[in-house]
Amino acid sequence: MANVTQWAERVINLPEFRAVMGRVKFCAKVIPATLTESKKEEKKAAPAKKEETDEKPAKKEENPLDALPPTTFNLYDFKTFFVNTPDRRGLGMKTFFEQYDKEGYSIYFLHYEKYEGEGQVLY
């Protein structure tokens, strides 16, 4: 916590920060943690719950996506292929459109405005 406090003090004392947020004061009195007491209560309550397991387990809710038909497009294999392909615009996109499952997936086109210098290092 000492390093976090030092960092916070440095940020708070920056003129740019003070211009927006004004003067910030840390609390004078430390509030004690009460989490340890609740953990002790949970540990005491846990064995009692294990003894009362005569009830039937609750039925899990069904996921509505499970009702969709299975897809033929293996996304993990395609991503691995695409990342390792040097010709992403040519061979990579050609392979994508050959394997793409129109019934199981949707394609959206988004255009992002990039800042100067953004996106120069590609991963």
Secondary structure, DSSP 8 states (H G I E B T S, - for coil): -HHHHHHHHHHHTSHHHHHHH------SS-----HHHHHHHHHHHHHHHHHT--S--------GGGGS---S--HHHHHHHHHH-S-IIIIIHHHHHHH--TTT-----------TTTT-S--
